Amino acid sequence: MSKKEPVLIRINSIADYHEALQLPKPQHPLFSITDFSKNKHIHPTVETTFQLNLYCISIKEDAQCVLGYGPHQYDFREGLMTFFKPGQMISVDPDTAHAEVGYSLVFHPDFIRTYDLAHKIGSYSFFDYEVNEALFLSDREKEQIRNIGKGILSEYDSPIDSYSQDAIVSFIELLLVYSQRFYNRQFITRKVHNVPLVSRFEQLLDQYFEAETQHKGLPQVGYFAERLNMSKNYLSDLLRLQTGESAQNHIQHKLIEKAKDLLSRSELSVAEIAYQLGFEQPQSLNRLFKKKTELSPLEFRRKMATS
């Protein structure tokens, strides 16, 4: 018997989402919340990839599920939260069990369009994390998230009035604030594991500059994130919490240090140094150098020569 071909399903609306998972019809055209203990969503019978054009936030407390994101698969057996934004691709293994405890809330961008949250939601970088960077919750954190979920479910199950959407959007904002707090806790409590990653990032940065960088251009956060098996946002947030600086700031600091070294120890022109470090234009090095040191490269070179 031949293996069935993988399926791609595009989810553009709440109705599409309910239809794909064989859930009861949604009570709101732009928002839905599913309590896993009451409504059993159905796994696809073949390997399926969903292009989700909705926001989706899930907490799964007992799932032995395998999710795919890009070329990788991740097996989760603990309580966790995952966050997806419109446009992301998610694949599901049909042979794994689905969650029995937890909930998933899904909403169309139009649901928050007229609220401040529509502008703020982009600042929550965990929507761009990879699946293996899910949020693992303590028992106390699970209870707090459950309580928010109960509030949303209560609003969702009640007759719609002029305050329903305001209340649900407020609950979503609260959920995101708590999620940000819990991610910061996760970075701290996993510090023993994170510190070697910070060191590895610095090693990769040094190795980048030891190579012929003029053929590669300026170092990009994505280059290092890929080699550390992380998303760009997760790496930057981890570095910011551990060191006080984002990944981009680390890269810029290293660029300035390399430029200082070449200005002090070589007779290369500023243009030659810029090209060697990967800048396309010498003016770009001039701007960054002055921004970080309050001196132009030539002013720094003169200062070193007279010190």
C-alpha positions as CSV (number, residue, x, y, z in Angstrom):
1,M,0.0,0.0,0.0
2,S,1.5,3.3,-1.0
3,K,2.0,6.0,1.6
4,K,-0.4,8.9,1.3
5,E,1.1,12.2,0.1
6,P,1.4,15.0,2.7
7,V,-1.4,17.6,2.7
8,L,-1.3,21.4,2.8
9,I,-4.3,23.2,4.3
10,R,-4.6,27.0,4.4
11,I,-6.5,28.3,7.4
12,N,-7.8,31.8,6.6
13,S,-10.7,32.1,9.0
14,I,-12.1,30.8,12.2
15,A,-14.6,28.7,10.2
16,D,-11.7,27.1,8.3
17,Y,-9.9,26.3,11.6
18,H,-13.0,24.6,13.0
19,E,-13.7,22.7,9.8
20,A,-10.1,21.5,9.6
21,L,-10.1,20.1,13.2
22,Q,-13.7,18.9,13.0
23,L,-14.8,21.1,15.9
24,P,-18.3,22.4,16.5
25,K,-19.2,25.6,14.7
26,P,-17.6,28.7,16.2
27,Q,-19.7,31.1,18.3
28,H,-17.8,34.2,16.9
29,P,-16.6,34.7,13.3
30,L,-13.3,36.2,14.4
31,F,-12.5,34.5,17.7
32,S,-12.6,30.9,19.1
33,I,-11.4,29.1,22.2
34,T,-11.3,25.3,22.5
35,D,-11.3,23.6,25.9
36,F,-9.5,20.2,25.1
37,S,-11.4,18.5,27.9
38,K,-14.7,19.3,26.4
39,N,-14.2,19.5,22.6
40,K,-11.9,16.9,21.0
41,H,-10.2,18.2,18.0
42,I,-9.4,15.5,15.3
43,H,-5.9,14.9,14.1
44,P,-5.6,14.6,10.3
45,T,-5.2,11.0,9.1
46,V,-2.2,11.9,6.9
47,E,0.8,14.1,7.5
48,T,-0.6,17.6,7.3
49,T,0.9,21.1,7.2
50,F,-1.3,24.0,8.1
51,Q,-0.6,27.5,6.8
52,L,-2.2,29.4,9.7
53,N,-3.3,32.9,8.8
54,L,-4.6,33.5,12.4
55,Y,-3.1,34.1,15.8
56,C,-3.0,31.0,17.9
57,I,-2.1,30.6,21.5
58,S,-2.2,27.1,23.1
59,I,-1.5,25.5,26.5
60,K,-1.2,21.7,26.4
61,E,-0.7,20.0,29.7
62,D,-0.6,16.3,28.9
63,A,0.1,16.0,25.1
64,Q,2.5,13.5,23.7
65,C,2.4,15.4,20.5
66,V,4.9,15.9,17.7
67,L,4.9,19.2,16.0
68,G,7.0,20.2,13.0
69,Y,8.4,23.6,12.3
70,G,10.6,23.9,9.2
71,P,12.8,20.8,8.8
72,H,12.7,19.9,12.6
73,Q,10.3,17.9,14.7
74,Y,9.8,18.3,18.4
75,D,8.3,15.9,21.0
76,F,6.6,17.5,23.9
77,R,5.5,15.6,27.0
78,E,5.2,18.4,29.5
79,G,2.8,21.3,30.0
80,L,3.7,24.0,27.6
81,M,2.5,27.1,25.7
82,T,3.0,27.8,22.0
83,F,2.4,31.0,20.1
84,F,1.8,31.3,16.4
85,K,1.1,34.4,14.3
86,P,-0.5,34.7,10.8
87,G,1.5,33.2,8.0
88,Q,3.4,30.5,9.9
89,M,3.5,26.9,8.8
90,I,2.8,24.1,11.2
91,S,3.0,20.4,10.5
92,V,1.2,17.7,12.6
93,D,2.1,14.0,12.8
94,P,-1.2,12.0,12.5
95,D,0.1,9.1,14.6
96,T,0.5,11.1,17.9
97,A,-2.0,11.7,20.6
98,H,-3.7,15.0,21.0
99,A,-4.0,17.0,24.2
100,E,-6.6,16.0,26.7
101,V,-6.1,19.0,29.1
102,G,-5.6,22.6,28.1
103,Y,-7.1,25.0,25.6
104,S,-6.3,26.8,22.4
105,L,-7.4,30.3,21.5
106,V,-7.4,31.5,17.9
107,F,-8.3,34.9,16.6
108,H,-8.2,36.7,13.3
109,P,-6.1,39.9,13.1
110,D,-9.4,41.8,12.5
111,F,-10.6,40.9,16.0
112,I,-8.0,43.2,17.6
113,R,-7.7,45.7,14.7
114,T,-9.3,48.7,16.5
115,Y,-7.5,48.0,19.8
116,D,-4.1,49.1,21.1
117,L,-3.2,45.4,21.1
118,A,-3.0,45.4,17.3
119,H,0.0,47.7,17.5
120,K,1.5,46.1,20.6
121,I,1.3,42.5,19.6
122,G,4.3,42.8,17.3
123,S,6.5,43.6,20.4
124,Y,5.9,40.1,21.8
125,S,8.8,38.4,20.1
126,F,7.8,34.9,21.3
127,F,5.4,34.8,18.3
128,D,8.5,34.4,16.2
129,Y,10.1,31.7,18.3
130,E,10.6,28.2,16.9
131,V,8.4,25.3,18.2
132,N,11.3,23.9,20.3
133,E,11.4,27.2,22.1
134,A,8.0,26.7,23.7
135,L,7.2,28.1,27.1
136,F,7.3,25.5,29.9
137,L,5.2,26.4,32.9
138,S,5.5,25.7,36.6
139,D,2.5,24.4,38.4
140,R,1.8,27.9,39.8
141,E,2.1,29.4,36.3
142,K,-0.2,26.8,34.8
143,E,-2.8,27.7,37.4
144,Q,-2.6,31.4,36.5
145,I,-2.9,30.6,32.8
146,R,-5.8,28.3,33.5
147,N,-7.6,31.1,35.3
148,I,-7.2,33.5,32.4
149,G,-8.5,30.7,30.1
150,K,-11.5,30.3,32.3
151,G,-12.3,34.0,32.1
152,I,-12.1,33.9,28.3
153,L,-14.2,30.7,28.1
154,S,-16.8,32.3,30.3
155,E,-17.0,35.3,27.9
156,Y,-17.0,33.1,24.8
157,D,-19.9,31.0,26.2
158,S,-22.0,33.9,27.3
159,P,-24.4,35.8,25.0
160,I,-22.6,38.4,23.0
161,D,-23.1,42.1,24.1
162,S,-21.3,45.4,23.6
163,Y,-18.7,44.5,26.2
164,S,-17.8,40.9,25.1
165,Q,-15.0,41.8,22.6
166,D,-13.5,44.4,25.0
167,A,-13.4,41.8,27.8
168,I,-11.8,39.1,25.6
169,V,-9.2,41.4,24.2
170,S,-8.3,42.5,27.7
171,F,-7.9,38.8,28.7
172,I,-5.7,38.2,25.7
173,E,-3.5,41.2,26.7
174,L,-3.2,39.8,30.2
175,L,-2.3,36.4,28.8
176,L,0.5,37.9,26.7
177,V,1.9,40.0,29.7
178,Y,2.0,36.9,31.8
179,S,3.6,34.9,29.0
180,Q,6.4,37.5,28.7
181,R,7.0,37.3,32.4
182,F,7.1,33.5,32.4
183,Y,9.5,33.5,29.4
184,N,11.8,35.8,31.4
185,R,11.6,33.4,34.3
186,Q,12.4,30.5,31.9
187,F,15.6,32.3,30.7
188,I,16.7,32.8,34.3
189,T,15.9,29.3,35.6
190,R,17.6,27.7,32.6
191,K,20.6,29.9,33.1
192,V,22.9,26.9,33.6
193,H,22.0,25.7,30.1
194,N,21.9,29.2,28.6
195,V,25.4,30.4,29.7
196,P,27.2,27.9,27.4
197,L,25.0,29.1,24.5
198,V,26.1,32.7,25.2
199,S,29.7,31.6,25.2
200,R,29.1,29.6,22.0
201,F,27.6,32.7,20.4
202,E,30.7,34.7,21.2
203,Q,32.9,31.9,19.8
204,L,31.0,31.9,16.6
205,L,31.3,35.7,16.4
206,D,35.0,35.5,16.8
207,Q,35.3,32.7,14.2
208,Y,33.2,34.8,11.7
209,F,35.8,37.6,11.9
210,E,38.7,35.3,11.6
211,A,37.4,34.2,8.2
212,E,37.5,36.3,5.0
213,T,34.5,38.4,6.0
214,Q,34.7,40.7,3.0
215,H,33.2,37.8,0.9
216,K,30.3,37.3,3.4
217,G,29.2,40.8,4.2
218,L,28.3,42.0,7.6
219,P,27.4,39.2,10.2
220,Q,23.6,38.7,10.6
221,V,21.8,37.5,13.7
222,G,20.1,34.8,11.6
223,Y,23.5,33.3,10.7
224,F,24.4,32.7,14.3
225,A,20.8,31.7,15.3
226,E,20.8,29.0,12.7
227,R,24.1,27.5,13.9
228,L,22.8,27.5,17.5
229,N,19.5,25.9,16.5
230,M,17.4,28.9,17.6
231,S,15.2,31.5,16.1
232,K,16.6,35.0,15.8
233,N,14.2,36.5,18.3
234,Y,14.9,33.7,20.9
235,L,18.6,34.2,20.6
236,S,18.3,38.0,20.9
237,D,16.0,37.8,23.9
238,L,18.2,35.3,25.7
239,L,21.3,37.4,25.1
240,R,19.5,40.5,26.3
241,L,18.4,38.9,29.5
242,Q,21.8,37.2,30.2
243,T,24.0,40.1,29.1
244,G,21.8,43.2,28.9
245,E,22.4,43.5,25.1
246,S,20.6,42.1,22.1
247,A,22.4,39.9,19.5
248,Q,22.6,42.9,17.1
249,N,24.3,45.0,19.8
250,H,26.8,42.2,20.4
251,I,27.6,42.1,16.7
252,Q,28.0,45.9,16.5
253,H,30.2,45.9,19.6
254,K,32.5,43.2,17.9
255,L,32.6,45.2,14.7
256,I,33.7,48.3,16.5
257,E,36.4,46.4,18.5
258,K,37.7,44.9,15.2
259,A,37.7,48.3,13.6
260,K,39.5,49.9,16.5
261,D,42.2,47.1,16.3
262,L,42.7,47.7,12.6
263,L,42.8,51.5,13.0
264,S,45.4,51.2,15.8
265,R,47.6,48.4,14.4
266,S,47.5,48.8,10.6
267,E,47.9,51.4,7.9
268,L,44.8,50.4,6.1
269,S,42.5,53.2,5.0
270,V,39.1,53.6,6.6
271,A,37.5,52.4,3.3
272,E,39.8,49.3,3.3
273,I,38.9,48.5,6.9
274,A,35.2,48.9,6.1
275,Y,35.3,46.5,3.2
276,Q,37.4,44.0,5.2
277,L,34.7,44.0,8.0
278,G,31.9,43.4,5.5
279,F,30.5,46.9,5.0
280,E,29.3,47.7,1.5
281,Q,30.1,51.4,1.9
282,P,32.7,53.1,4.1
283,Q,30.1,55.7,5.2
284,S,28.2,52.9,7.0
285,L,31.3,52.1,9.2
286,N,31.7,55.9,9.8
287,R,28.2,56.3,11.0
288,L,28.2,53.2,13.3
289,F,31.7,54.0,14.7
290,K,30.7,57.6,15.6
291,K,27.4,56.5,17.0
292,K,29.1,54.0,19.3
293,T,32.3,56.0,20.2
294,E,31.4,59.6,19.5
295,L,34.5,59.8,17.3
296,S,35.0,59.2,13.6
297,P,37.4,56.4,12.6
298,L,40.0,59.0,11.6
299,E,39.6,60.9,14.9
300,F,40.0,57.6,16.8
301,R,43.2,56.8,14.8
302,R,44.7,60.2,15.5
303,K,43.8,59.9,19.2
304,M,45.6,56.5,19.4
305,A,48.6,57.9,17.6
306,T,49.1,60.7,20.1
307,S,48.4,58.7,23.3
